[in-house]
Amino acid sequence: MEPPIYYSRTEFIETDTGNKVSRRATIAGPQNIILGGKTIISSGAIIRGDLRRSGPGHAVVISLGRYCVVGEGCVLRPPYKTYRGAFNYYPMKVGDYVHIGAGSVVEAATIGNYVEIGKNCIIGKFTIIKDCAKIADNTVIPPNTVIPALSLFAGSPGHFIEDLPESTQDIVEVQTKQHYARFQPLDRDR
């Protein structure tokens, strides 16, 4: 079992549903962001819920499932395009058990469940990542790419490397739950 990752209670805000959000993260437009629970938003991460379609009322811009980890310095922003002369943002949906490595920039339309995105990746606009896929560190995925389930992509531009084993779902679920369990407040804060 890996050692705990300690954090200062003064740095993280913990919600009723077990989300742990760094005070050093930028959550813009929080009313347009849904966190599923037991999600960790690391220091320096930027989640842009303020970038949304124009129009009245709240719109869900970014939804994250349960047991997601958004690494340090990540940027999540909704994909956008100009259609019939109108500039619009589109929602981003992230599934459960998704780990996004430090320094990655994500403008995907959909990220499935049990997905691992490495460090310093760029996930282009409107990318669709299916369940149990893995993106290696430093990979650049061009816009509108569809990453099949159980596949590993790497490179710049990102391309198919190999199929992942059927056990990927179980492995990623265990890793993500362990990461959350290891993420503990420092004793002196108690």
C-alpha positions as a Markdown table, in Angstrom:
| # | Residue | x | y | z |
|---|---|---|---|---|
| 1 | Met | 0.0 | 0.0 | 0.0 |
| 2 | Glu | 1.4 | 3.4 | -1.0 |
| 3 | Pro | 1.9 | 6.0 | 1.7 |
| 4 | Pro | -0.7 | 8.7 | 2.4 |
| 5 | Ile | -0.7 | 12.0 | 0.6 |
| 6 | Tyr | -1.1 | 14.6 | 3.3 |
| 7 | Tyr | -2.7 | 18.0 | 2.7 |
| 8 | Ser | -3.4 | 20.9 | 4.9 |
| 9 | Arg | -7.1 | 21.3 | 5.9 |
| 10 | Thr | -6.6 | 25.0 | 5.4 |
| 11 | Glu | -5.8 | 24.5 | 1.7 |
| 12 | Phe | -8.7 | 22.2 | 0.8 |
| 13 | Ile | -12.4 | 22.7 | 1.1 |
| 14 | Glu | -14.3 | 19.4 | 1.7 |
| 15 | Thr | -17.9 | 19.2 | 0.5 |
| 16 | Asp | -20.7 | 17.1 | 2.0 |
| 17 | Thr | -20.3 | 14.6 | -0.8 |
| 18 | Gly | -16.5 | 14.2 | -0.1 |
| 19 | Asn | -15.2 | 16.4 | -2.9 |
| 20 | Lys | -11.8 | 17.9 | -1.9 |
| 21 | Val | -11.2 | 21.2 | -3.7 |
| 22 | Ser | -7.9 | 23.1 | -3.3 |
| 23 | Arg | -8.3 | 26.8 | -2.4 |
| 24 | Arg | -5.5 | 27.3 | -4.9 |
| 25 | Ala | -7.7 | 25.9 | -7.7 |
| 26 | Thr | -9.7 | 28.3 | -9.9 |
| 27 | Ile | -13.3 | 27.2 | -10.2 |
| 28 | Ala | -14.9 | 29.8 | -12.4 |
| 29 | Gly | -18.7 | 29.7 | -12.7 |
| 30 | Pro | -19.2 | 27.1 | -10.0 |
| 31 | Gln | -23.0 | 27.2 | -10.5 |
| 32 | Asn | -22.4 | 25.6 | -13.9 |
| 33 | Ile | -20.1 | 22.8 | -12.6 |
| 34 | Ile | -21.2 | 19.5 | -11.1 |
| 35 | Leu | -18.9 | 17.3 | -9.1 |
| 36 | Gly | -20.2 | 13.8 | -8.5 |
| 37 | Gly | -18.5 | 13.2 | -5.2 |
| 38 | Lys | -15.2 | 12.0 | -3.8 |
| 39 | Thr | -13.4 | 14.1 | -6.5 |
| 40 | Ile | -10.1 | 15.8 | -5.8 |
| 41 | Ile | -9.3 | 19.1 | -7.5 |
| 42 | Ser | -5.6 | 19.8 | -7.0 |
| 43 | Ser | -3.8 | 23.1 | -6.5 |
| 44 | Gly | -3.5 | 25.3 | -9.5 |
| 45 | Ala | -6.2 | 23.5 | -11.5 |
| 46 | Ile | -8.6 | 25.7 | -13.5 |
| 47 | Ile | -12.1 | 24.6 | -14.3 |
| 48 | Arg | -13.9 | 27.0 | -16.5 |
| 49 | Gly | -17.6 | 26.7 | -15.8 |
| 50 | Asp | -18.1 | 30.4 | -16.7 |
| 51 | Leu | -17.5 | 29.6 | -20.4 |
| 52 | Arg | -21.0 | 28.7 | -21.5 |
| 53 | Arg | -23.6 | 29.3 | -24.1 |
| 54 | Ser | -25.1 | 32.7 | -23.9 |
| 55 | Gly | -28.7 | 32.6 | -22.7 |
| 56 | Pro | -30.6 | 32.9 | -19.5 |
| 57 | Gly | -30.4 | 30.5 | -16.5 |
| 58 | His | -27.8 | 28.0 | -15.4 |
| 59 | Ala | -26.4 | 25.6 | -17.8 |
| 60 | Val | -24.3 | 22.6 | -16.8 |
| 61 | Val | -21.0 | 23.3 | -18.5 |
| 62 | Ile | -18.7 | 20.8 | -16.9 |
| 63 | Ser | -19.8 | 17.7 | -15.0 |
| 64 | Leu | -17.3 | 15.4 | -13.3 |
| 65 | Gly | -18.4 | 11.9 | -12.0 |
| 66 | Arg | -17.3 | 10.2 | -8.8 |
| 67 | Tyr | -13.7 | 9.5 | -7.8 |
| 68 | Cys | -12.1 | 11.9 | -10.3 |
| 69 | Val | -8.7 | 13.4 | -9.8 |
| 70 | Val | -7.8 | 16.6 | -11.5 |
| 71 | Gly | -4.1 | 17.0 | -11.2 |
| 72 | Glu | -2.1 | 20.2 | -10.4 |
| 73 | Gly | -2.2 | 22.9 | -13.0 |
| 74 | Cys | -4.8 | 21.2 | -15.2 |
| 75 | Val | -7.2 | 23.2 | -17.2 |
| 76 | Leu | -10.7 | 21.9 | -18.0 |
| 77 | Arg | -12.6 | 24.1 | -20.3 |
| 78 | Pro | -15.6 | 23.4 | -22.5 |
| 79 | Pro | -15.1 | 22.9 | -26.2 |
| 80 | Tyr | -16.4 | 25.7 | -28.5 |
| 81 | Lys | -17.1 | 26.3 | -32.1 |
| 82 | Thr | -18.7 | 28.9 | -34.3 |
| 83 | Tyr | -21.9 | 27.6 | -35.9 |
| 84 | Arg | -23.9 | 29.7 | -38.4 |
| 85 | Gly | -22.0 | 32.7 | -37.3 |
| 86 | Ala | -22.7 | 32.2 | -33.6 |
| 87 | Phe | -19.9 | 31.4 | -31.2 |
| 88 | Asn | -20.9 | 28.7 | -28.7 |
| 89 | Tyr | -19.5 | 26.6 | -25.9 |
| 90 | Tyr | -20.7 | 23.1 | -25.5 |
| 91 | Pro | -20.9 | 21.0 | -22.3 |
| 92 | Met | -18.1 | 18.7 | -21.2 |
| 93 | Lys | -19.0 | 15.4 | -19.5 |
| 94 | Val | -16.5 | 13.4 | -17.5 |
| 95 | Gly | -17.4 | 10.0 | -16.2 |
| 96 | Asp | -16.4 | 8.2 | -12.9 |
| 97 | Tyr | -12.9 | 7.1 | -11.9 |
| 98 | Val | -11.1 | 9.5 | -14.2 |
| 99 | His | -7.6 | 10.6 | -13.4 |
| 100 | Ile | -6.2 | 13.7 | -15.3 |
| 101 | Gly | -2.5 | 14.1 | -14.8 |
| 102 | Ala | -0.8 | 17.4 | -13.8 |
| 103 | Gly | -0.5 | 20.1 | -16.4 |
| 104 | Ser | -2.9 | 18.7 | -18.9 |
| 105 | Val | -5.3 | 20.9 | -20.9 |
| 106 | Val | -8.7 | 19.2 | -21.6 |
| 107 | Glu | -11.3 | 20.5 | -24.0 |
| 108 | Ala | -13.0 | 17.2 | -24.7 |
| 109 | Ala | -16.7 | 16.8 | -25.3 |
| 110 | Thr | -17.0 | 13.4 | -23.4 |
| 111 | Ile | -14.6 | 11.4 | -21.3 |
| 112 | Gly | -15.9 | 8.0 | -20.3 |
| 113 | Asn | -15.5 | 6.0 | -17.1 |
| 114 | Tyr | -12.1 | 4.5 | -15.9 |
| 115 | Val | -10.1 | 6.8 | -18.1 |
| 116 | Glu | -6.5 | 7.8 | -17.3 |
| 117 | Ile | -5.0 | 10.9 | -18.9 |
| 118 | Gly | -1.3 | 11.4 | -18.3 |
| 119 | Lys | 0.7 | 14.5 | -17.3 |
| 120 | Asn | 1.1 | 17.4 | -19.7 |
| 121 | Cys | -1.4 | 16.2 | -22.3 |
| 122 | Ile | -3.5 | 18.3 | -24.6 |
| 123 | Ile | -6.9 | 16.9 | -25.3 |
| 124 | Gly | -8.3 | 18.8 | -28.3 |
| 125 | Lys | -11.8 | 20.2 | -28.7 |
| 126 | Phe | -14.7 | 17.8 | -29.0 |
| 127 | Thr | -12.6 | 14.8 | -28.4 |
| 128 | Ile | -14.5 | 11.7 | -27.2 |
| 129 | Ile | -12.6 | 9.3 | -25.0 |
| 130 | Lys | -14.4 | 6.0 | -24.5 |
| 131 | Asp | -14.4 | 3.9 | -21.3 |
| 132 | Cys | -11.2 | 2.4 | -20.0 |
| 133 | Ala | -8.9 | 4.3 | -22.4 |
| 134 | Lys | -5.5 | 5.6 | -21.4 |
| 135 | Ile | -3.6 | 8.6 | -22.8 |
| 136 | Ala | 0.1 | 8.5 | -22.1 |
| 137 | Asp | 2.1 | 11.4 | -20.7 |
| 138 | Asn | 2.8 | 14.3 | -23.0 |
| 139 | Thr | 0.3 | 13.2 | -25.7 |
| 140 | Val | -1.4 | 15.7 | -28.0 |
| 141 | Ile | -4.9 | 14.5 | -29.1 |
| 142 | Pro | -6.1 | 16.5 | -32.1 |
| 143 | Pro | -9.6 | 18.0 | -32.0 |
| 144 | Asn | -12.6 | 15.8 | -32.9 |
| 145 | Thr | -10.6 | 12.5 | -32.2 |
| 146 | Val | -12.6 | 9.5 | -30.9 |
| 147 | Ile | -10.4 | 7.3 | -28.6 |
| 148 | Pro | -11.8 | 3.8 | -28.6 |
| 149 | Ala | -12.5 | 1.9 | -25.4 |
| 150 | Leu | -9.6 | -0.1 | -23.9 |
| 151 | Ser | -7.0 | 1.6 | -26.1 |
| 152 | Leu | -3.7 | 3.3 | -25.3 |
| 153 | Phe | -2.9 | 6.5 | -27.2 |
| 154 | Ala | 0.5 | 8.3 | -27.2 |
| 155 | Gly | 2.6 | 10.7 | -29.2 |
| 156 | Ser | 2.2 | 14.1 | -30.8 |
| 157 | Pro | -0.2 | 13.9 | -32.6 |
| 158 | Gly | -1.6 | 11.1 | -30.4 |
| 159 | His | -2.1 | 7.7 | -32.2 |
| 160 | Phe | -3.1 | 4.2 | -31.3 |
| 161 | Ile | -0.4 | 2.2 | -29.5 |
| 162 | Glu | -2.0 | -0.9 | -28.2 |
| 163 | Asp | -5.2 | -2.5 | -26.8 |
| 164 | Leu | -5.5 | -2.5 | -23.0 |
| 165 | Pro | -6.4 | -5.6 | -21.0 |
| 166 | Glu | -10.0 | -6.3 | -20.1 |
| 167 | Ser | -9.0 | -5.9 | -16.4 |
| 168 | Thr | -8.3 | -2.1 | -17.0 |
| 169 | Gln | -11.7 | -1.1 | -15.5 |
| 170 | Asp | -10.9 | -3.0 | -12.2 |
| 171 | Ile | -7.3 | -1.7 | -12.1 |
| 172 | Val | -8.3 | 2.0 | -12.6 |
| 173 | Glu | -11.2 | 1.8 | -10.1 |
| 174 | Val | -8.8 | 0.4 | -7.4 |
| 175 | Gln | -6.1 | 2.9 | -8.2 |
| 176 | Thr | -8.5 | 5.9 | -8.1 |
| 177 | Lys | -10.2 | 4.7 | -4.8 |
| 178 | Gln | -6.8 | 4.1 | -3.2 |
| 179 | His | -5.6 | 7.6 | -4.3 |
| 180 | Tyr | -8.7 | 9.1 | -2.7 |
| 181 | Ala | -8.2 | 7.1 | 0.5 |
| 182 | Arg | -4.5 | 8.1 | 0.7 |
| 183 | Phe | -5.4 | 11.8 | 0.4 |
| 184 | Gln | -5.5 | 12.6 | 4.1 |
| 185 | Pro | -5.5 | 15.8 | 6.2 |
| 186 | Leu | -2.4 | 16.5 | 8.3 |
| 187 | Asp | -2.7 | 15.4 | 11.9 |
| 188 | Arg | -1.9 | 18.8 | 13.3 |
| 189 | Asp | -5.0 | 20.2 | 11.6 |
| 190 | Arg | -7.4 | 17.9 | 13.4 |
